[in-house]
C-alpha cells in the first residue's frame, strides 16, 4: 500500500467556500514526517522497507529518505541489515519471519534521529486454498469476481489483508500492416509522408498494474475462520479482460493491532474527496522516535504470514456469446486531407500526428488519409510489447 499517497489526507485539512473556478491546491502549513512502509513475511526472500517523507500538495515527486541505517533485530540477538537500493532498503541476505520469534525495526536517519518499533511476532499461518474467477453480479453490475477461499481449523488467523497484481493482454483493434511516418521538409518546404511496413510488435501488448487501495476482511465475528472473499471485481465492460487476463493475489494474515491500523487508514484515506466532511488526523502506528517523542512517524512495522496464487482466464471462457468489452479508447475513424494552404487542408496536423505518434494510420486514397487514435493501432502507447516472463497463453 503506497502510504505516502494518502499522507496529505492524514495530516492536512482545509475548507473551500463556494469555489466556482479551478482552485490550485497548495500547502499553507507543512510539517515533515517520516513515512515507513515495512512488512516482513514468512517468505524466504530479501525483505524490503521503504522510507519516504510527507509531501506537499504541489510536490510532483515523492521525497526519499536517503542515507539511513536500517536493520531488524530479533529476540535471539540476530541482526538483519538493509542496504539502500533504488529508493528502497533491501535486506543484505534472504530471511523469513519465524513463528515464536520477536522482531523489532530500527532506523537511524542521516540527520541523527533514531526510530524504533514495538516488538512484533508472526501471526498464524493460513495459506489460501483457492482463487477462482466467477461471473457474478455486484450492485446490479455484471462482471468477474476474483474469489478467494481459505480455512483455518484452529480459528486463530481471523484478520486478513490482500494485495493483487493484474496483467492483461492488449490487442490493438485497428492495427495495420502499413504505417505513415513524417519526413521533414528541407529549407522551409512542407513535410511529406512516407508509407512503410508497420512493426508487428505494436499489435499485441501487455500491461501490469498493482492495487492501490487497502483490502481487508475479518472472520472474527463468524463461527469459524473460513474466508470466502472477493478482493477484486471487474465489470464485464472493462477492456482489461477483453482477451487474456491474469491476477496474482497475495493474502496476508495480520495480528489485531496491524489489522486495526490498516482499517483506520482505509477509513480515513478512502474518502472520495479531500473536501470530505470527514477531516482526518494522524494515524498512530507502532513506530516512535527515541530522540524526540514529538517527531511524527507515519507507518507500521508489520510482520505477517503470506500466501499467493496466480490464475488466468480468457474473456471467451466466461462470456462465450458476448461481444468484447469496449476498447481502452473509442476508435472513431477520421478522414483528413494531406495538403497545405487551402481550405480543409490538414497537412501540418497530420505531419504532427504521425511524427509524435498521436494518431495511427489506416489507409489513404490520394490525399485523403484515414486515421485512428494512436492506441487503436499501436498498443505500445498504453502497454509493453514485452511478454512477461510468467505469462502463459
ZAMI-616348 format. One line per 5 residues: number of its first residue (from 1); their letters; for each residue x, y, z of N, C-alpha, C, O. Coordinates in steps of 0.1 Angstrom, whole numbers. Layout:
ZAMI-616348
NUM> A> X:Y:Z:X:Y:Z:X:Y:Z:X:Y:Z ~ ...
This chain:
ZAMI-616348
1> XXXXX> 8:-12:0:0:0:0:9:12:0:16:14:9 ~ 8:21:-10:16:33:-11:11:44:-1:3:52:-4 ~ 16:43:12:11:51:22:13:66:19:5:74:23 ~ 24:69:13:28:84:11:17:91:3:15:103:5 ~ 10:83:-6:0:90:-14:-12:94:-6:-20:103:-10
6> XXXXX> -14:89:6:-25:93:14:-21:102:26:-30:106:34 ~ -9:106:27:-4:113:38:-11:127:40:-15:131:51 ~ -13:134:29:-19:147:30:-34:146:35:-39:155:42 ~ -40:135:32:-53:133:37:-53:130:52:-62:132:60 ~ -41:126:57:-40:122:71:-36:133:80:-38:133:92
11> XXXXX> -29:143:75:-23:154:83:-27:168:79:-24:177:87 ~ -34:170:68:-38:183:64:-53:184:61:-58:174:55 ~ -59:194:66:-73:196:62:-75:210:59:-68:219:64 ~ -85:213:50:-88:227:47:-103:227:42:-109:216:39 ~ -108:239:41:-122:240:35:-121:251:25:-113:260:25
16> XXXXX> -130:250:15:-131:259:4:-146:263:3:-155:255:2 ~ -149:276:3:-162:281:2:-166:286:-11:-160:295:-17 ~ -176:279:-17:-183:284:-30:-173:287:-41:-173:297:-47 ~ -164:277:-44:-154:279:-54:-161:276:-68:-167:265:-70 ~ -161:285:-77:-167:283:-90:-157:283:-101:-160:280:-112
21> XXXXX> -144:285:-97:-133:284:-107:-123:274:-102:-122:271:-90 ~ -114:269:-111:-104:259:-107:-96:265:-96:-92:276:-96 ~ -93:256:-86:-86:260:-74:-73:252:-74:-73:240:-73 ~ -61:259:-73:-49:253:-73:-45:250:-58:-44:259:-50 ~ -44:237:-55:-42:233:-41:-27:235:-38:-18:231:-45
26> XXXXX> -25:242:-27:-12:245:-22:-11:243:-7:-22:244:0 ~ 0:240:-2:2:237:13:5:250:20:15:256:17 ~ -4:254:29:-2:267:36:8:264:48:16:272:51 ~ 6:252:54:15:248:65:20:235:62:12:226:57 ~ 32:232:66:38:219:62:47:214:74:55:222:78
31> XXXXX> 45:202:78:53:197:88:58:183:83:50:174:81 ~ 71:182:82:77:170:76:76:158:86:78:160:98 ~ 72:147:80:71:135:88:78:123:80:77:123:68 ~ 84:114:87:89:102:81:78:92:79:70:89:87 ~ 78:86:67:68:76:63:75:63:61:84:62:53
36> XXXXX> 70:53:69:77:40:69:67:29:63:56:28:68 ~ 71:22:53:64:11:48:72:-1:50:82:-3:43 ~ 69:-10:59:77:-21:63:68:-33:66:62:-34:77 ~ 68:-43:57:62:-56:60:72:-67:58:77:-69:46 ~ 75:-75:68:83:-87:66:74:-99:67:64:-99:75
41> XXXXX> 77:-109:60:68:-121:60:75:-134:62:88:-134:64 ~ 68:-145:62:74:-158:63:79:-163:50:83:-175:49 ~ 80:-155:39:86:-159:27:101:-158:29:106:-148:34 ~ 109:-168:24:123:-167:24:127:-159:12:127:-164:1 ~ 131:-146:14:135:-137:4:142:-125:10:144:-124:22
46> XXXXX> 147:-117:1:153:-104:6:141:-95:9:133:-91:0 ~ 139:-91:21:128:-83:26:130:-68:22:142:-64:20 ~ 120:-60:20:121:-46:16:114:-37:25:104:-40:31 ~ 120:-25:27:114:-14:35:116:-1:27:126:1:21 ~ 105:7:27:106:20:20:105:31:31:96:31:39
51> XXXXX> 114:41:29:113:53:38:112:65:29:120:67:20 ~ 101:73:31:99:85:24:95:96:34:94:94:46 ~ 93:108:28:89:119:36:75:124:31:72:122:20 ~ 68:130:40:55:136:36:57:146:25:67:153:24 ~ 47:147:17:48:157:5:38:168:7:27:167:13
56> XXXXX> 41:179:0:31:190:-1:22:187:-13:25:179:-21 ~ 11:194:-13:2:193:-25:9:195:-38:7:188:-48 ~ 17:206:-38:24:210:-50:36:202:-54:41:204:-65 ~ 40:193:-45:52:184:-49:48:174:-60:37:168:-60 ~ 57:173:-69:55:164:-81:61:150:-78:57:141:-85
61> XXXXX> 71:149:-69:77:137:-67:78:133:-52:78:142:-44 ~ 78:121:-49:79:116:-35:94:118:-31:103:115:-38 ~ 95:124:-19:109:126:-13:113:113:-6:107:108:3 ~ 125:108:-10:130:96:-4:139:99:8:147:109:7 ~ 138:92:18:146:93:30:159:85:27:160:73:28
66> XXXXX> 170:93:24:182:86:19:192:86:31:192:93:41 ~ 202:77:30:213:76:39:210:71:53:218:73:62 ~ 199:64:54:195:59:68:202:45:70:205:38:61 ~ 204:42:83:209:29:88:197:22:92:190:25:102 ~ 193:11:85:181:4:87:184:-11:90:192:-17:83
71> XXXXX> 179:-16:101:181:-30:104:170:-35:113:163:-28:120 ~ 168:-48:113:158:-55:121:166:-64:131:175:-71:127 ~ 161:-65:143:167:-74:153:156:-84:158:144:-80:158 ~ 160:-95:162:151:-104:168:155:-108:183:166:-104:187 ~ 147:-115:190:149:-118:204:160:-128:206:163:-131:218
76> XXXXX> 166:-133:196:178:-142:197:191:-135:195:202:-141:196 ~ 190:-122:193:202:-114:191:206:-113:176:217:-107:173 ~ 199:-119:167:203:-118:153:199:-105:147:188:-99:150 ~ 208:-99:139:205:-86:133:205:-88:118:213:-95:112 ~ 195:-82:111:193:-83:97:195:-69:91:186:-60:94
81> XXXXX> 205:-67:84:208:-53:79:202:-51:65:199:-60:57 ~ 199:-38:62:193:-34:50:202:-24:43:208:-15:49 ~ 203:-25:30:211:-16:22:202:-8:13:192:-13:7 ~ 205:5:11:197:14:2:200:10:-12:211:8:-17 ~ 189:9:-20:189:5:-34:177:10:-41:166:6:-39
86> XXXXX> 180:20:-51:169:25:-59:157:30:-52:146:27:-55 ~ 159:38:-41:149:44:-33:142:35:-23:132:38:-17 ~ 147:22:-22:142:13:-12:154:8:-3:165:10:-7 ~ 151:1:7:161:-5:16:158:-20:15:148:-25:19 ~ 168:-28:10:167:-42:8:176:-49:17:188:-45:20
91> XXXXX> 171:-60:23:179:-68:33:192:-74:25:190:-78:14 ~ 203:-74:32:215:-79:26:215:-94:24:223:-99:16 ~ 207:-101:31:205:-116:30:190:-119:29:182:-111:33 ~ 188:-131:24:174:-136:24:171:-141:39:179:-148:45 ~ 159:-138:43:155:-143:56:139:-143:57:133:-137:48
96> XXXXX> 134:-150:66:119:-151:67:116:-150:82:123:-154:91 ~ 104:-145:85:99:-144:98:95:-158:103:89:-166:95 ~ 99:-161:115:97:-175:121:87:-174:132:88:-165:140 ~ 78:-183:133:69:-183:144:76:-184:158:86:-191:159 ~ 71:-176:167:77:-176:181:88:-165:183:91:-162:194
101> XXXXX> 94:-160:172:104:-150:173:98:-136:174:87:-134:168 ~ 105:-127:181:101:-113:182:110:-105:174:122:-106:174 ~ 104:-96:166:112:-87:157:109:-72:160:98:-68:163 ~ 120:-65:158:119:-50:160:127:-43:149:138:-47:145 ~ 120:-33:143:126:-25:133:134:-13:139:128:-6:148
106> XXXXX> 146:-10:134:154:1:139:158:9:127:163:4:117 ~ 157:23:129:160:32:118:168:43:124:164:50:134 ~ 180:45:119:188:57:123:190:66:111:196:62:101 ~ 183:78:111:183:86:99:196:94:98:204:95:108 ~ 199:99:86:211:107:83:212:119:92:223:124:95
111> XXXXX> 200:125:96:201:137:104:201:134:119:199:143:127 ~ 203:122:123:205:119:137:193:114:145:194:112:157 ~ 182:111:138:170:106:145:171:91:147:176:84:138 ~ 166:86:158:165:71:160:151:67:162:144:73:170 ~ 146:58:153:132:54:153:132:39:156:140:31:150
116> XXXXX> 124:34:165:122:20:168:108:16:168:99:25:170 ~ 105:4:165:91:-1:165:89:-9:178:99:-12:185 ~ 77:-13:180:74:-23:191:79:-36:186:81:-38:174 ~ 80:-46:195:83:-59:190:71:-66:184:60:-65:190 ~ 73:-73:173:61:-79:166:65:-94:164:76:-97:162
121> XXXXX> 54:-102:164:56:-117:161:48:-121:149:38:-114:145 ~ 51:-132:144:44:-137:132:30:-142:136:29:-151:145 ~ 19:-138:129:6:-143:132:5:-157:127:14:-163:122 ~ -7:-163:129:-10:-177:124:-7:-178:109:-9:-168:102 ~ -3:-189:105:-1:-192:91:-13:-199:85:-16:-210:90
126> XXXXX> -19:-193:76:-32:-199:70:-32:-196:55:-37:-186:51 ~ -26:-205:47:-25:-202:32:-38:-202:26:-48:-209:30 ~ -39:-195:15:-51:-195:7:-53:-209:1:-43:-216:-3 ~ -65:-214:1:-68:-227:-5:-71:-226:-20:-66:-234:-28 ~ -77:-215:-24:-81:-214:-38:-84:-199:-42:-88:-191:-34
131> XXXXX> -81:-196:-55:-85:-184:-61:-93:-187:-74:-87:-194:-82 ~ -105:-182:-75:-113:-185:-87:-118:-173:-93:-120:-163:-87 ~ -121:-173:-106:-128:-163:-114:-142:-168:-117:-143:-178:-123 ~ -152:-160:-113:-166:-164:-115:-174:-152:-120:-172:-141:-115 ~ -183:-155:-128:-193:-145:-133:-203:-142:-122:-210:-151:-118
136> XXXXX> -203:-130:-117:-213:-126:-107:-218:-112:-109:-214:-106:-119 ~ -228:-109:-101:-234:-95:-102:-232:-88:-89:-235:-94:-78 ~ -226:-76:-89:-224:-68:-78:-230:-54:-79:-226:-47:-89 ~ -239:-51:-70:-245:-37:-71:-251:-36:-85:-250:-25:-91 ~ -258:-46:-90:-265:-46:-103:-256:-45:-115:-260:-43:-126
141> XXXXX> -243:-48:-112:-233:-47:-123:-227:-61:-125:-222:-68:-116 ~ -229:-66:-137:-223:-80:-140:-208:-79:-143:-204:-69:-149 ~ -201:-89:-138:-187:-89:-141:-180:-101:-136:-187:-112:-134 ~ -167:-100:-134:-159:-112:-129:-155:-109:-115:-148:-99:-112 ~ -159:-118:-106:-154:-118:-92:-142:-127:-90:-142:-139:-94
146> XXXXX> -131:-121:-86:-119:-129:-82:-122:-133:-67:-120:-125:-58 ~ -125:-145:-65:-130:-150:-52:-119:-159:-46:-114:-168:-51 ~ -116:-155:-33:-105:-162:-25:-112:-170:-14:-122:-166:-8 ~ -106:-182:-12:-111:-191:-1:-100:-196:7:-89:-199:1 ~ -102:-197:20:-92:-203:29:-99:-207:41:-111:-203:44
151> XXXXX> -93:-216:49:-99:-221:61:-88:-224:72:-78:-231:69 ~ -90:-219:84:-81:-221:95:-89:-229:105:-97:-224:113 ~ -86:-242:106:-94:-250:116:-91:-247:131:-99:-250:140 ~ -80:-240:133:-76:-236:147:-83:-223:151:-83:-219:162 ~ -90:-216:141:-97:-204:143:-89:-193:150:-93:-186:159
156> XXXXX> -76:-192:145:-67:-182:151:-62:-171:141:-57:-161:146 ~ -64:-173:128:-59:-163:119:-68:-150:119:-63:-140:123 ~ -80:-151:115:-91:-142:116:-89:-128:109:-99:-123:104 ~ -77:-123:108:-76:-109:102:-67:-110:90:-56:-115:90 ~ -73:-105:79:-67:-107:66:-65:-94:58:-74:-85:58
161> XXXXX> -54:-93:51:-52:-82:42:-48:-87:28:-41:-97:27 ~ -53:-81:17:-50:-86:4:-43:-75:-5:-46:-63:-4 ~ -35:-80:-14:-29:-72:-25:-30:-80:-37:-31:-93:-37 ~ -31:-74:-48:-31:-81:-61:-23:-73:-72:-21:-61:-71 ~ -18:-81:-81:-12:-75:-93:-18:-82:-105:-18:-94:-107
166> XXXXX> -24:-74:-114:-31:-79:-125:-23:-76:-138:-18:-65:-140 ~ -23:-85:-147:-17:-84:-160:-27:-88:-171:-34:-98:-170 ~ -27:-80:-182:-37:-83:-192:-31:-81:-206:-23:-73:-208 ~ -37:-88:-215:-32:-88:-229:-40:-77:-236:-53:-76:-235 ~ -33:-69:-244:-40:-59:-252:-37:-62:-267:-26:-64:-271
171> XXXXX> -48:-62:-275:-47:-64:-289:-52:-51:-296:-64:-48:-295 ~ -44:-44:-303:-48:-31:-310:-59:-35:-320:-55:-42:-330 ~ -71:-30:-319:-82:-34:-329:-80:-29:-343:-86:-34:-352 ~ -73:-18:-345:-71:-12:-358:-57:-12:-363:-52:-3:-370 ~ -49:-22:-359:-36:-24:-363:-35:-27:-378:-44:-34:-383
176> XXXXX> -26:-21:-385:-24:-23:-400:-10:-27:-403:-1:-25:-396 ~ -9:-33:-415:4:-38:-420:13:-26:-424:25:-27:-424 ~ 7:-14:-426:15:-3:-430:13:9:-420:3:9:-413 ~ 23:17:-420:22:29:-411:28:41:-419:35:40:-428 ~ 24:53:-414:28:66:-420:39:72:-411:37:73:-399
181> XXXXX> 49:77:-417:59:85:-410:61:98:-416:58:100:-428 ~ 65:108:-409:67:121:-414:81:124:-418:91:120:-411 ~ 83:130:-430:96:134:-435:96:149:-435:89:155:-442 ~ 105:155:-427:106:169:-426:110:175:-439:118:170:-446 ~ 104:187:-442:107:194:-454:121:201:-452:125:204:-441
186> XXXXX> 128:203:-464:141:209:-464:140:224:-468:132:227:-477 ~ 147:232:-461:147:247:-464:134:253:-464:130:261:-473 ~ 126:249:-454:113:255:-452:102:249:-460:90:253:-460 ~ 105:238:-468:95:231:-476:85:224:-466:88:221:-455 ~ 73:221:-472:63:214:-464:68:200:-461:75:194:-470
191> XXXXX> 64:194:-450:67:180:-447:60:171:-457:50:174:-462 ~ 65:159:-458:58:148:-466:56:136:-458:61:135:-447 ~ 48:127:-463:45:115:-456:51:103:-464:50:103:-476 ~ 56:93:-457:61:81:-463:54:69:-457:52:68:-445 ~ 49:60:-465:42:48:-460:52:36:-460:58:33:-470
196> XXXXX> 54:30:-448:64:20:-446:57:8:-440:46:9:-435 ~ 65:-3:-439:59:-15:-432:58:-12:-417:67:-6:-411 ~ 47:-17:-411:45:-14:-397:52:-25:-389:55:-36:-394 ~ 55:-22:-377:62:-31:-368:52:-40:-362:43:-36:-355 ~ 53:-54:-365:43:-63:-359:42:-63:-344:33:-68:-338
201> XXXXX> 53:-59:-338:53:-58:-323:45:-47:-317:46:-45:-305 ~ 38:-40:-325:29:-29:-320:15:-34:-319:6:-26:-316 ~ 12:-46:-322:-1:-51:-323:-6:-57:-310:-17:-55:-305 ~ 3:-65:-303:-1:-72:-291:8:-67:-280:21:-67:-281 ~ 3:-63:-269:10:-58:-257:4:-64:-244:-5:-71:-244
206> XXXXX> 11:-60:-233:7:-65:-220:8:-53:-211:17:-44:-212 ~ 0:-52:-201:0:-42:-191:-1:-48:-177:-9:-57:-175 ~ 7:-43:-168:6:-48:-154:4:-37:-144:10:-27:-145 ~ -6:-39:-135:-9:-29:-125:-11:-35:-112:-16:-47:-111 ~ -7:-28:-101:-9:-33:-87:-20:-25:-81:-23:-13:-85
211> XXXXX> -27:-31:-72:-38:-24:-65:-32:-13:-56:-21:-14:-52 ~ -40:-2:-54:-35:9:-46:-44:11:-34:-40:18:-25 ~ -55:4:-33:-64:5:-21:-60:-5:-11:-54:-15:-14 ~ -65:-3:1:-63:-12:12:-75:-22:12:-86:-18:13 ~ -72:-35:12:-82:-45:10:-82:-54:23:-72:-61:25
216> XXXXX> -93:-54:31:-93:-61:43:-105:-70:45:-116:-66:39 ~ -104:-80:52:-116:-88:57:-112:-95:70:-101:-97:73 ~ -123:-98:77:-121:-105:90:-131:-115:92:-143:-114:88 ~ -127:-126:99:-137:-137:102:-140:-137:117:-145:-146:123 ~ -136:-126:124:-137:-125:138:-151:-127:144:-153:-133:154
221> XXXXX> -161:-123:136:-175:-124:140:-182:-136:135:-194:-137:137 ~ -174:-145:128:-180:-157:123:-178:-168:132:-169:-168:141 ~ -185:-179:130:-184:-190:139:-172:-199:136:-167:-206:145 ~ -166:-197:124:-154:-204:121:-145:-195:112:-150:-186:106 ~ -133:-198:112:-123:-190:105:-122:-194:90:-112:-200:86
226> XXXXX> -133:-192:83:-134:-196:69:-136:-183:60:-146:-176:62 ~ -127:-181:51:-127:-170:42:-133:-173:29:-130:-183:22 ~ -143:-165:25:-149:-165:11:-150:-151:7:-161:-145:11 ~ -141:-145:0:-139:-131:-1:-135:-127:-15:-129:-135:-22 ~ -140:-115:-20:-137:-110:-33:-128:-98:-32:-133:-87:-30
231> XXXXX> -115:-99:-34:-106:-87:-33:-107:-79:-46:-102:-68:-46 ~ -112:-85:-57:-112:-78:-70:-125:-81:-77:-128:-93:-79 ~ -132:-71:-82:-144:-73:-90:-142:-65:-103:-138:-53:-102 ~ -144:-71:-115:-141:-64:-127:-154:-64:-136:-160:-75:-138 ~ -159:-53:-140:-170:-52:-148:-168:-60:-161:-157:-60:-167
236> XXXXX> -178:-66:-166:-177:-73:-179:-175:-63:-191:-173:-67:-202 ~ -176:-50:-188:-174:-40:-198:-160:-33:-197:-157:-23:-204 ~ -152:-39:-189:-138:-34:-187:-129:-40:-197:-128:-52:-198 ~ -122:-32:-205:-114:-37:-216:-103:-46:-212:-97:-53:-220 ~ -99:-45:-199:-87:-53:-194:-89:-68:-195:-80:-75:-195
241> XXXXX> -102:-72:-195:-105:-87:-196:-109:-91:-210:-114:-102:-212 ~ -107:-82:-220:-111:-85:-234:-105:-97:-240:-112:-104:-248 ~ -93:-101:-236:-86:-112:-242:-82:-122:-231:-89:-130:-227 ~ -69:-120:-227:-65:-129:-216:-60:-121:-205:-54:-110:-206 ~ -64:-125:-193:-62:-118:-180:-56:-127:-170:-59:-139:-169
246> XXXXX> -47:-121:-162:-41:-129:-151:-40:-120:-139:-38:-108:-140 ~ -42:-126:-127:-41:-119:-115:-33:-127:-105:-36:-139:-103 ~ -24:-121:-98:-16:-127:-87:-22:-121:-74:-21:-109:-72 ~ -28:-129:-66:-34:-125:-53:-25:-129:-42:-20:-140:-41 ~ -22:-119:-33:-15:-122:-21:-24:-120:-9:-31:-110:-7
251> XXXXX> -24:-130:0:-32:-129:13:-22:-128:24:-13:-137:26 ~ -24:-118:32:-16:-116:44:-24:-118:56:-35:-113:58 ~ -20:-127:65:-26:-128:78:-20:-118:88:-8:-119:90 ~ -28:-110:94:-23:-99:103:-27:-102:117:-36:-109:120 ~ -20:-96:126:-24:-96:140:-34:-84:142:-36:-76:133
256> XXXXX> -41:-84:153:-52:-75:155:-47:-60:155:-54:-52:149 ~ -36:-56:161:-32:-42:161:-29:-38:146:-32:-27:143 ~ -22:-46:138:-19:-43:124:-32:-41:116:-34:-32:109 ~ -41:-51:118:-54:-50:111:-61:-37:115:-67:-31:106 ~ -61:-34:128:-68:-22:132:-62:-9:126:-69:0:122
261> XXXXX> -48:-9:125:-41:2:119:-46:4:104:-49:14:100 ~ -45:-7:97:-49:-7:82:-64:-3:81:-68:4:71 ~ -72:-8:90:-87:-5:89:-89:10:91:-97:16:84 ~ -82:16:101:-83:30:104:-78:38:92:-84:48:88 ~ -66:34:86:-61:41:75:-70:41:63:-72:50:56
266> XXXXX> -76:29:61:-86:28:50:-98:37:51:-102:43:42 ~ -103:37:64:-115:46:66:-112:60:64:-120:67:58 ~ -100:65:68:-96:79:66:-93:82:52:-97:92:46 ~ -85:73:45:-80:77:32:-90:72:21:-87:76:9 ~ -100:65:25:-109:60:14:-120:70:10:-129:66:3
271> XXXXX> -120:82:15:-130:92:11:-128:96:-3:-116:95:-8 ~ -138:99:-10:-138:103:-24:-131:116:-27:-127:118:-38 ~ -131:125:-17:-125:138:-19:-118:143:-7:-122:140:4 ~ -108:151:-9:-101:157:2:-110:168:9:-107:173:19 ~ -121:171:2:-130:181:7:-141:174:16:-151:181:19
276> XXXXX> -139:162:19:-149:154:26:-151:160:40:-142:166:46 ~ -164:160:45:-166:165:59:-158:157:69:-155:162:80 ~ -154:144:66:-145:137:75:-131:142:74:-124:139:65 ~ -127:150:84:-114:156:84:-104:147:92:-106:145:104 ~ -95:141:85:-86:131:92:-75:137:101:-72:149:100
281> XXXXX> -70:129:109:-59:133:117:-47:123:115:-48:114:106 ~ -37:123:123:-26:114:122:-29:101:127:-34:99:139 ~ -27:90:119:-29:77:124:-16:71:130:-6:71:124 ~ -17:68:143:-6:64:151:-3:49:148:-12:41:150 ~ 9:46:144:13:32:142:21:27:154:19:31:165
286> XXXXX> 30:18:151:38:12:162:53:16:161:62:9:165 ~ 55:28:156:69:34:155:70:46:163:60:54:163 ~ 81:49:169:83:61:177:98:66:176:107:58:173 ~ 99:79:178:113:85:178:118:84:192:112:89:201 ~ 130:79:193:137:78:206:142:92:211:141:95:222
291> XXXXX> 148:99:201:153:113:204:143:123:208:144:130:218 ~ 132:123:201:122:133:203:108:127:201:103:124:190 ~ 101:124:212:88:118:212:77:126:204:67:120:200 ~ 80:138:201:71:147:193:72:145:178:64:150:171 ~ 83:138:174:85:136:160:73:127:155:69:118:161
296> XXXXX> 68:131:143:57:124:137:63:113:128:70:115:118 ~ 60:100:131:64:89:124:51:82:118:43:78:126 ~ 50:81:105:38:76:99:41:62:93:51:60:86 ~ 33:52:96:35:39:90:34:28:101:31:31:113 ~ 38:16:97:36:5:106:46:-6:102:48:-9:91
301> XXXXX> 53:-11:113:62:-23:111:53:-35:112:49:-38:123 ~ 51:-42:101:42:-53:100:49:-66:98:58:-67:89 ~ 46:-76:107:51:-89:105:39:-98:102:30:-99:110 ~ 38:-104:90:26:-111:85:30:-124:78:41:-125:72 ~ 21:-133:79:23:-145:71:16:-143:58:5:-137:57
306> XXXXX> 21:-148:47:16:-145:34:15:-158:25:23:-167:27 ~ 6:-158:16:5:-169:6:0:-162:-7:-6:-151:-6 ~ 3:-168:-18:-1:-161:-31:-5:-172:-41:0:-183:-40 ~ -14:-168:-50:-18:-177:-61:-20:-168:-73:-25:-157:-72 ~ -17:-174:-85:-19:-167:-98:-29:-175:-106:-28:-188:-106
311> XXXXX> -39:-169:-112:-48:-175:-121:-49:-168:-134:-45:-156:-135 ~ -54:-174:-145:-56:-169:-158:-70:-172:-162:-76:-182:-158 ~ -75:-163:-171:-87:-167:-178:-88:-159:-191:-83:-148:-192 ~ -96:-164:-200:-99:-157:-213:-113:-152:-212:-122:-158:-206 ~ -116:-140:-218:-129:-135:-219:-139:-145:-224:-150:-146:-219
316> XXXXX> -135:-151:-235:-145:-160:-242:-148:-172:-233:-159:-179:-235 ~ -139:-176:-224:-142:-187:-215:-154:-184:-206:-162:-192:-202 ~ -155:-171:-201:-165:-167:-192:-178:-161:-199:-189:-163:-194 ~ -175:-155:-210:-186:-149:-217:-186:-154:-232:-183:-146:-241 ~ -189:-166:-234:-187:-172:-248:-196:-166:-259:-192:-167:-270
321> XXXXX> -207:-160:-255:-216:-155:-266:-216:-139:-266:-224:-134:-274 ~ -209:-133:-257:-209:-118:-256:-199:-112:-265:-188:-117:-267 ~ -202:-100:-270:-192:-92:-278:-181:-88:-268:-183:-87:-256 ~ -169:-84:-273:-159:-79:-264:-162:-66:-258:-170:-59:-264 ~ -157:-63:-246:-160:-50:-240:-154:-39:-249:-146:-41:-257
326> XXXXX> -159:-27:-247:-154:-15:-254:-139:-14:-252:-134:-18:-241 ~ -132:-10:-262:-117:-9:-261:-113:3:-252:-121:10:-247 ~ -100:3:-249:-94:14:-240:-99:28:-244:-102:36:-235 ~ -100:31:-257:-105:44:-261:-114:41:-273:-113:31:-280 ~ -122:51:-276:-131:49:-287:-124:51:-300:-117:61:-302
331> XXXXX> -125:41:-309:-117:41:-321:-126:46:-333:-130:38:-341 ~ -128:59:-333:-136:65:-344:-126:69:-355:-116:76:-352 ~ -129:66:-367:-121:69:-378:-123:84:-382:-134:89:-383 ~ -112:90:-385:-112:104:-391:-106:103:-405:-97:95:-408 ~ -111:111:-414:-105:112:-428:-101:127:-430:-110:136:-430
336> XXXXX> -88:129:-431:-83:143:-433:-75:144:-446:-69:134:-451 ~ -75:156:-451:-68:158:-464:-53:163:-461:-51:172:-453 ~ -44:155:-467:-30:159:-465:-26:169:-476:-22:165:-487 ~ -28:182:-473:-24:192:-482:-22:205:-474:-24:205:-462 ~ -17:215:-481:-13:228:-474:-19:240:-481:-20:240:-493
341> XXXXX> -22:250:-473:-26:263:-479:-39:264:-485:-41:274:-492 ~ -48:255:-483:-61:256:-489:-71:252:-478:-68:245:-468 ~ -84:256:-480:-94:252:-471:-95:237:-469:-93:229:-478 ~ -98:233:-457:-99:219:-453:-86:211:-456:-87:199:-458 ~ -75:217:-455:-62:210:-456:-56:208:-442:-57:217:-434
346> XXXXX> -51:196:-439:-46:193:-426:-32:187:-427:-29:178:-419 ~ -24:192:-436:-11:187:-438:-2:188:-425:5:179:-421 ~ -2:200:-419:6:202:-407:1:193:-396:9:188:-389 ~ -12:192:-394:-17:184:-383:-14:169:-385:-10:163:-376 ~ -15:164:-398:-12:150:-400:3:148:-398:7:137:-392
351> XXXXX> 11:157:-403:26:155:-401:29:155:-386:37:147:-381 ~ 22:163:-378:24:164:-364:20:150:-357:27:145:-349 ~ 8:146:-361:2:134:-355:11:122:-357:14:114:-348 ~ 16:120:-370:24:108:-373:38:110:-367:44:100:-363 ~ 44:122:-366:57:124:-361:58:120:-346:68:115:-342
356> XXXXX> 47:124:-339:47:122:-324:38:110:-320:36:108:-308 ~ 34:102:-330:26:90:-327:13:93:-320:9:86:-310 ~ 7:104:-324:-6:108:-317:-18:102:-324:-28:100:-318 ~ -16:98:-336:-27:91:-344:-20:79:-351:-8:79:-353 ~ -29:69:-355:-23:58:-362:-29:57:-376:-41:60:-378
361> XXXXX> -21:54:-386:-25:53:-400:-33:41:-403:-30:30:-398 ~ -44:43:-411:-52:31:-415:-50:29:-430:-46:18:-435 ~ -52:39:-439:-50:38:-453:-52:52:-459:-56:61:-451 ~ -48:54:-471:-51:67:-477:-55:65:-492:-51:55:-498 ~ -63:74:-497:-67:74:-510:-64:88:-516:-71:98:-514
366> XXXXX> -52:88:-523:-47:101:-527:-43:109:-515:-35:105:-507 ~ -49:121:-514:-45:130:-503:-55:127:-491:-53:134:-480 ~ -64:118:-492:-73:115:-481:-67:104:-472:-65:93:-476 ~ -64:108:-460:-58:99:-450:-68:94:-439:-74:103:-433 ~ -70:81:-438:-78:76:-428:-70:73:-415:-60:66:-416
371> XXXXX> -74:78:-404:-66:77:-392:-75:73:-380:-87:76:-380 ~ -68:68:-369:-75:65:-357:-66:70:-345:-55:73:-347 ~ -72:72:-333:-64:75:-322:-52:65:-320:-55:53:-323 ~ -41:69:-316:-29:60:-316:-31:47:-309:-26:37:-315 ~ -37:46:-297:-38:33:-291:-46:23:-299:-45:11:-297
376> XXXXX> -54:28:-308:-62:18:-316:-54:10:-326:-58:-1:-329 ~ -42:16:-330:-34:9:-339:-20:6:-334:-12:-1:-341 ~ -16:11:-322:-3:9:-317:-5:7:-302:-6:16:-294 ~ -4:-6:-298:-7:-9:-284:5:-5:-274:3:-4:-262 ~ 16:-2:-280:27:3:-271:25:17:-265:32:21:-256
381> XXXXX> 14:24:-270:11:36:-264:4:35:-251:3:44:-243 ~ -1:22:-248:-8:20:-235:-2:8:-228:-7:4:-217 ~ 8:1:-233:13:-11:-227:27:-14:-232:33:-6:-239 ~ 32:-26:-229:45:-30:-233:44:-42:-242:36:-51:-239 ~ 52:-42:-253:51:-54:-262:61:-65:-257:63:-75:-265
386> XXXXX> 66:-64:-245:75:-75:-240:66:-84:-231:60:-79:-221 ~ 65:-96:-235:56:-106:-228:63:-109:-214:75:-112:-214 ~ 55:-108:-204:60:-111:-190:66:-125:-190:61:-134:-196 ~ 76:-127:-182:83:-140:-181:73:-150:-176:75:-162:-179 ~ 64:-147:-167:55:-156:-161:43:-160:-170:35:-169:-167
391> XXX> 41:-152:-181:29:-153:-189:27:-167:-195:36:-172:-201 ~ 15:-172:-194:11:-185:-201:-1:-182:-210:-11:-178:-205 ~ 1:-185:-223:-10:-183:-232:-20:-195:-232:-30:-195:-239
